[in-house]
Amino acid sequence: MSKKMVFLFVGFFIFALYLIIMPFFTKTKTTYKYQLSIGNLKQIGLGLLMYAEDHNDVFPDDLEQTEEYLGSFKYDFFQSRLKPKDFNGPTFIYISGHSFKDAESKEKYIIFYENPKYLSGYEREKIPVLYLEGYVERLKKEKFLSELRKTYGHIGKPMPEIKFKD
């Protein structure tokens, strides 16, 4: 085995160990789950941006149209790590009706967010959202609701009732 192969193997082994034991060294498992959730949102955002580039700068009406860019809905990044095992509903909520013009505006609009219906305790304090520009932010409940109102108002759709787990 060449030195490069040994180096790659050792590097991969150390990285794998890091991924396995990292949750135990974070403040809480919830923090680790938030990191995974945010990574999932970023991955979805990248796929949505690629879709829009190939479709006249318009984002898809529903996520099934993006399978070529995001893969099958069976992949893990469509399921939030924050979702409890007993919750039967979508983990992320997609807001359709956007275009690149919205992403290029000075206003920030939400395109995807964590379903607050199952978030509780520490998790509920800040809801992960994906903005059209492709970045993810965790918003406090009041700011989250305000940003959603602005987003739905911009695309001319009524804002659905947002339920939080209490």
Secondary structure, 3 states (H helix, E strand, C coil): CCHHHHHHHHHHHHHHHHHHHHHHHCCCHHHHHHHHHHHHHHHHHHHHHHHHHHCCCECCCCHHHHHHHHCCCCCHHHCCCCCCCCCCCCCEEECCCCEHHHHHCCCCCEEEEECCCCCCHHHHHEEEEEECCCCEEEEEHHHHHHHHHHHHHHHCCCCCCCCCCC
